[in-house]
C-alpha cells in the first residue's frame, strides 16, 4: 500500500495500472520456473502431476479473482472508499466459515471468537472520527452496495480457500503448482489488457507498446513487492493455511498504518490504537495453547494410602 501510494503523482498514476498485476504474475511465473528447474536437477526429481484432470482445476482461482475484481468496481459505484474498506473486513469471517465448510478444519470456540475479534479490530482501526462525513456514509449506502460488498468478501475468501485446496490436494512440487497458477493468471491479466485496448479503441496503441510507459524505480518496486507477496502466500497455502494468511494480511495492514505515520505524516487516531490492541489480543487468543488462556486447575490425584480396601464377600 505504501509503495503504491509513493508511485502516484498528485494522486494519479503515470502508468497503466492494469499492467502492474500482469507483470507481477509474469515475475512470479519466472521465479517459480527457475526454482523448479533447480529442483529437477536434484535426485529424486520433484513430483509433477501433468494429467488434464488436475491441470484444469488451476484456472478456477483466476476466474474467481477476475469476477471478484469486477464486483469490487461495481461495489464502489454504490459506496465510498471508506465504507468499502470497512466492509472488506467481512472476508476475515467468511474465510473462517469457508475454511470450516470446504476444508473440514475444525476450529474451537476460542478460535472463532478470535476471528471475530480480528475483524472488529481491523474495522475499528479504519473507522475515522465520528465527526467526519465518512462516519455517516457508512450506514447511508443503498442495499445494493452492501449486497455486493458481502459478495466481494465471499469471493475473496472462496478464492483463498480453493487455492489452499489445490496446493494441498497432492504432494506435487510447490513450484510446479505455482507455474500452473501463474500461467493462467498471466493469461487472464493479459486478456484484461486486450479488452481495455478494445474499449479504448486502441487510442494509446496496443498494450505491449505501452507496457512500461511511465514506470519508475518505485513502480518496479511495486511489481517486485506484489510478486514476492504472491510467492510467500503460495508458501503459506502449501505449508500453513488461510487463517495464517488472514492474520498476516491484517497485521501487515496495521503495520502499513503505523509506517504511514512516519512516511506520510499520517495522524494516528484513538481508533487505530484500539484496533491494534484488539488485533494483538485476537492473535494471542487464536494461536496460544488453551492452558495459557484459561486457568485450568490441576487434577486432584487420590492418595493411594488413603484408599480403603473393601472386601467383597
N, C-alpha and C positions, 0 to 999 in steps of 0.2 A: 504494500500500500504506500509506503514512504517513497520507494523508488518510482512508482507510477506517478505520484504527485510531483516529484522532482523532475520528471521527464516532460512536464507540461510547461507551456509558456503562456502566461496570462490566462490560465485556466483552460487553454485549448491545446490539443495535441497537434504537433507539427508534422505528424506522420499518420499513415492509415492504421488506426488502432487494430483493425482486423488482422493485420499481418503479424502482430505480436504472438497470439496463440498458435498461428501456423508455424512460425519459426521456432517457438518453444517445443512444439510436437516434433519437428524435424531434429532439433537438438537432442531431445530425449531418445529419438529413434537411432541417431548416430552413436550416442554414448552406449546405449544398450547393445547395439551391434558390435561395438568394439569389445565390450566385456564378454559377450557371447563368443566372439572369435577367440578370445583368450581362454575361455572355458573349454572350447573344442580342442585346444592343444593339449589339455590335460588328459590323464587316464585315471579312471574310466571317463568317457565323454558324458556330458550332461544329458538328462532325459529330455526329449523333444517330441511331443505328440503332434503329428502332422496330418492326421485324418481330418476330413472336411467336417465331420460331426462336432469336432472340438473347435476347429478354427472359426466356424460360422457363428459361434457364440460371442466372439470378441467385438464385432461391430455394434452389438446392442448397447454397451455403455456410451459409445459415441453418439448413437441415435438419441439416447435418453438425455445426454448433455445438450444436444442440438435442440431438442424440444424444450429443455429447461431454459436455455438462453432466450428462446423466443417468448416463453412465458414470462421471463424477467422483464423484457421490454413491454409486454402487454400490461404487466402489473404496474409499471411506472407510469402508464397512461392514466391510472386512477388514483395513485397515492404518490406522495412526495418521497424524496430520497431518504429522509429521516425515518419516516414510517416504514418504508421498505426495509431499511437496515434493521430496524427493531423486529419486524415480522420475520426476517431471515433467521432469527434465533430459534424459530419453531423447528428448524431442521435438526437441532440438538435432540429434541424429544422424539421427533419422527424417526431419527436414526436409531434411537434406543428401541422403539416399537418394532421397526422392520428388522432390526438386529435380532430381536427375540422371536419374531414370527417366521422369518425365512431361514435364518441360520441356526435356529433352535438353541440359542445360547441363553441359558437361564441366568437372570440377574436377581440378586437379593433385594429385599425391601429397602435396605440402606443404599444400595446402588441406584435404585430407581429414584429415591429421594435426592441422591447426589446429582443425577442427571437433570432433574427439575431445578435444583439449586443452581446448576451451571447455567441453564437457560435464563433463570431470574437474574443471576449475577451479570451476565453479559448484556442483558437488556437494561439493567439498572445503570451500567456504565455508559450506555449510549443515550439515555434519556437526558435531554437538556433541561435547563431551568424551567420551572413551571410558569414563569412569567413570559416565556418566549412563545411565538406563534406556533412553532412546530409541536409544542406540547398539546395545543388544542387540536391540531390537524390529525393527531394520532387516532382519534375516535370520530373524525368527521368525514372519512373516506367512504365512498359508496361500497355496497356489499360486494360488487364485482371485484374490487381491489383486494378485499380480504380473502375471497374465494381463490383468486389467482395467487395470492401470497401463500396460502396453505398448499395449493397445488405445487408451487415452486419449491416449497420446503420438502414436500413428499418426493418430488422428482430428484432433488439433490440427494436425499437420503437413499432413495432407491438405487441411484447410480453408484453410490459408495458401497452399499451392501452387495449389489450384484458384482461389482468389481472384486470385492473380497471373496465372494463365492467362486469366481473364475480363478483367482490366484491360489485358492486352497483346494480346488476340486481334484487336483492330481499333484504329483511330485515333479512336474516339469521345471526346467530351469527358470528362475525369475526373469532373466534377461530375454529368454525366448518368449515368455508370456508378454513382457514389455514390448518386444518388437511387434507382436501381433496387435496389441492395444494401440501403439503409437503409429503403426502403419495406417490403420483405419482412421485414427484421429487426424493424421496429416491429410488423408484423402477428404474427409468431411470438412476440415478447415479450408482446404483448397477449393472445394466446391462452394463454400460460402463466399470466397473472394471472386469466383467466377460469377456467381449470382449478383454480387454487388456491382460487377462490371456491366452486366446486362441492365440492371436497374438504373445505373448512371449513364447508360448509352455510350459507354467507353469514352466518356468525356476526358478522363485523365489517362487514357491509354489502358492497355491490358495490365493485369495485376503484377505480372512478373517484371514489367518495366519500372513500376513504382514501388517495388518491394522494399527497398532500402531508402526511399526518399524521406528526408527529414530525420534520419537516425543520427543519434549522438552516442557518446560513451555511456551516458545514463540509460539511454534506450536499450542498448545492448546488455546493460546490467539487469534491466527488467526482464529481457528474454532469458538471460542466464539464471535469474532468480526463479522465474516460473518453471523453467526446465528442471532445475535442481530440486525444486519443491515437488514436482511431479514424480521424479525418481525416488525421492525419500518417501512419498506417500505410497508408492507401489511396494516399497520395502515394508512399510507399516502394514499394508494389506496382506502381505505374504506371511509375515512373522508375528504380527500383533493383530489388531482388529480395528473396526470402525470407531469404537468408543475411544480408543487411544488417539485416533486421528481427530475426533471431535474435540477432545481436551487439548491436543496440540494446537489446533486451529484457534480455539478460543483464547488460549494463553498467548498465542502469537498476536492476536488482535489487541489484547490488553497491553502487550509489550509495545505494539505499534503506537498506541495512545500515549504511553509513557515517553517513548522516544520523540513523539511529536512535540512534547513539552519543550524539549531542548533544541530540536531542529527547526520547528516552525512557530515557536513562541506560543504554542497552544496552552491555554489557561486551564489547568486541572480543576475539576469540579468535585463537589462532595459526592455526587453520584458515581464518579469514576473511582474514588477511593472505596466507597461502599461496595461497588461491583467487584473490584479486585479482591476485597476481603471475602466476599461471598464465594467467588470462584476458587479461591485458595481453600476455603472450607470444603467445597464440593470435591476438589481434587483429593484432599485428605480422606474424605468420607468414602470415596469410591475405591481407592486403591489400598487404604490401610487395612490391616488384618482386623477382624471383628473384635478381638480382645483388646485392641488399642482404642476402640470407640465405646465399648460398653464394659463397665466394671463387672466382670463375672466372678462371683465368689468361688473360691476353691472348693472342690468336692470334699465333704467330710468323710474320712475313712474310719471304719469301725476298728476299734482296738481288739485284736484277737484275744487278749487276756480277759476282756470284759464279756466275751461270749459265754453263754451257759449251755452246756450240753444237756439236752432233754432226751432221756431215753424213751424210745417208742416200744411199748410192750404190747 
